[in-house]
Amino acid sequence: MIILFNKPFNVVCQFSPHDSPNPDNRHATLKDFIPIPDVYAAGRLDTDSEGLLILTDDGALQHRLSHPKHKEIKTYWVQVEGAPSDEALQPLRVGVDLGDFITQPAEVSVMNEPAGIWLRNPPIRERKAIPTTWLQIKISEGKNRQVRRMTAKVGFPTLRLIRYAIGRYTLDGIANGEYKVLTA
């Protein structure tokens, strides 16, 4: 079984409750959205990221989708602060040194705001004097906070990050906070 979940902002990619000494700081978990037992996430999304998360009960599939050696392409829609030129994005296309590793080359292009995108709660911070730009970024890696670190490194901090696709699986037709079950 494969579950495609459109993870909302501020949801933790685990089924057990997030431990916090303050119950007011508890984040929603996958259990709050997916009442299906014995499925596990194939990869993760940070709490402050949104979009496609694949869950499955198939361990081999989970490994193939999440392990870097399989080079599964992940497509992100990224709203950044500022208006980067093509030249400013070029370092992302050749790989940037993030200190602990150098990224593989990414496919990067400026895009229009995605059609039918849901409102984020809470909304991103916007400044009147600084424009924002949407980028489509495709990578085969997926290290901790990699896309955010990449855009910050080239001077355009990420304001909103939505994973649109993993390989052939996409968010198409799945509302934010909803999921779709696929059978093998």
Helices and strands as residue ranges (DSSP letters): E 2-7, E 11-12, G 23-25, E 28-29, G 30-32, E 40-41, E 50-56, H 59-66, G 68-70, E 74-81, H 86-94, E 107-111, E 132-139, H 146-153, E 158-166, E 169-170, E 179-182
